[in-house]
């Protein structure tokens, strides 16, 4: 897979703050749905998402494979061996085909292996978000993961979101969870609805949840888990412009 370093400012921002920062995104936020998202400068997929804010972290140095990954789902090795990395789209597509499930028109389909099949009618950006999410669906959680390097061995909450949004051209640098509180447009979106506060972020894409809480519970960032957090009112609800 191609590799690319994230902008130096984004690296410094996350090293200092992580998911709990209120720092603003590197790119200007459009004010209305009629404005197209800023074209990203990333040259590979980005990353982000964490279990519960303040929960213990899992370090990528603990193992060369992901013990939480369901049987039959692979996690790509790093170049030259070593720790796991995001898997390739080609591998993702083979695993989706092996599930035997068909795509629905407007709803993403969750496979038994914890991957998401994009809806047939979803815009290209939404399909790109889902495909990128599948690449890191089973990689472990690590606070700050996905911020200092584009392809990482583990991702936190905002790192996971940054990875998939960057892959779809919705971000041009990684951001921390607090920066997403005013990102994009207010309210739920047709295809993607993002929840963010200073300590955590998660989202729904075509009906499926993408979240490190789901990762901790079921071994994949994708799930059918409801947005039933007791502190849900503290989250800002946003969506990508036009989606």
N, C-alpha and C positions, 0 to 999 in steps of 0.2 A: 504494500500500500504506500501511497505517497505520504511524505512527511513534511510538515512546515512548522516553523516556530511562530508562536503568537507574538504580536507587537509587544515591545519591551514595556510599554506603559501598562498593558493589561497584566503582564507578569508581575510587576511591582505591586499593582493594586491588589491582586489576590494573595500574594505572599504576605502582605500587611493585614489583610482583612478576612479573606475566605467568604463563606456563605453569609456570615452575619453582618457584613458591611452595608452601609447605606450609600455607598459611592454610586455616582451616576454613570450610565453607560458611556462608552467612548464615542458613540455616534449620536447625532441629533435625533430626537424622537418626533416623528411627524404628528401633526395635530389632528388630522382627520383621516377617515378611511379612504379618501380619494387620493391620498398621497402615497406613492409607491415606496416600499422599503428601500433603505440605502443599499447600494450594491456592495457586497463584502469584498475585502481584500484577502481573505483567507484562501489558501490554495488546497486545503484538505478539510476533512470533516472536523468540527470542534466537539466539546463534551460538557456534561453537568448533572447533578441531583444527589440528595442525601436522605438518609432515613429520617429520624426525628431530630429536630434541632437540638443540639447538646448531647446527643447520644454518643456512645463510645464509637471510636473509629476503627476500621479494619485496615491494616497496612498491607500494601501489595507485596511486601517482602516476606510475608508469612508462607507463601506457597507459590508454585509455578503454575498451578491450575486453580480454577475457581470451584471450591467444594460445594458451593450453593447451586451451581448450574445443573439443570435437570439432565437426566440421562439422554444421550443422543444429540445434545446440543454442544457444539464445540466453541471454544474460545481460542482465537488465533494466537500463536506464539510470537514473541518478539523476534525481530531479525537476529539471526545467529543463535536462537534459542533463548531460554530464560523466562522472564515473567510474561504473563498473558497480555495481549494487545487487542484492540477492536478487530473483529473478524471482517473479512472482505465481503463486499456486496454479492459476489459470485457464490460464496459459501452460504450467505444468508438466503439467497434465492433457491439454492438447492435444498436447504432445510425447510423452507416454506413449501416447496413442491412436494417434499417427502411427507408433509403433514396430511396431504390428500384433501385439504379444505379448499374451497373456492372463495374468491373475493365477493363481498357484498357490494351493492351499488354505492351506499353512502355511509356505511358503518365499518370500521376496522374490525377484523376478526382475530381473536386471540387463539393461538394454537396451543395444544397440550404442552409443547416445549417452551412456552412463554415468549413466543415471537408474535409480531403483529402483521397481518396481511392488509395492505392498503386498500381502501375502497376503490372501486373502478372509477367512480365519478369524482374522486378527490382531485383538486388542482395539483399541478406538478410540485409546488412547494410543500404541500401536505404529504405527498407521497415521499418526497425527499426527507422530510422530518421523520417519518415512520421508518424508512430504510436505515437512516443513520441511527435511530433508536435501537433497531435490531442489532446493529454492529456492536453496541456496548451494553445490550440488555442484561447480559450475565456477568459482566465485569464487576468486581467488588467495589465497595464504598471506601473512600479515603478522604478525609477533610483536606481540601485544597487540590484534590485530584482533578486533572483536566485543565488546570489553569497555567501551569508553567511549561507545559508541552502539549501540542495538539493531540497527538496519539499517546495516551497514557496507559498505565497498567490498572488504574482505578479512577473513579470519578465521584465527586461529591454532588450535592443537589444542583447547585448553580453550574458546576462544571458539565454535568450531563445536559442541562438545558442549552448551555452555550454550544456544546458539540453539535447537537441536532439542529439548532437554529442556524449555526454557521454553515452547516452542510446544505441547508435550504436557501442560503442567501439572505437570511433575516437578521443576522448579526455579522459584524466584521471584526469583533474581538470578544474575548470572554468577559463575562460580567458576573458580579456577585448577586446574591438573592435580593438584597436591599435595593440594588440598582434597577431591578425589574418591577418594582412597585409602581413606577411611573412610565414604564416602557410601552411602546405600541399605543393601542387605543383602549379606552375604558370599557369595562363590561365583558360579558362572555362573547366569544366569536362563533361563527357558523361551524368552523372546523377545529379550531384550537382555542382552548380557554386556559389561561395561565393564572396560577395563584402564587403570590409572592409576599413575603414580609421580610423584616430584617434578618430573620434567622433561618428561613427555609423557603423552598419553592418547589412546586410540582405542577403538572398540567394534565389536561385531557385532550387527546387528539383523535378525532373521528370516533368518539365514544369510549376510547380506552384510556386508562390512567397511565402516566409515565412518571415514576416516582421511586426514590430509594427506599421509602417505607415498604413498598411492594417487594423490592429486592430483598429486604431483610426478612419479609414474611414468606415469600414464595420462590426466591431465587432468580427472579426476573424483574426488571424495572417496569414491564408491562403488566397490567392487571385490570380486573373489573371492579376494583375497590371503589367504594363510594367516597365522596368528599364529606366525611363525617367527623372531621377533626373537632374537638371541643372548642378550639380557639379559632375556628374558621373565620369568624368575624374580624380577626386581626389581619387577614390576608387581603391584599389588593387584588382585584379580579381584572385581568387585562387580556388582550388578544392581539396577534399580529395584524398589522394594517391589511384590510381586505380579506382576512381569513377568519 
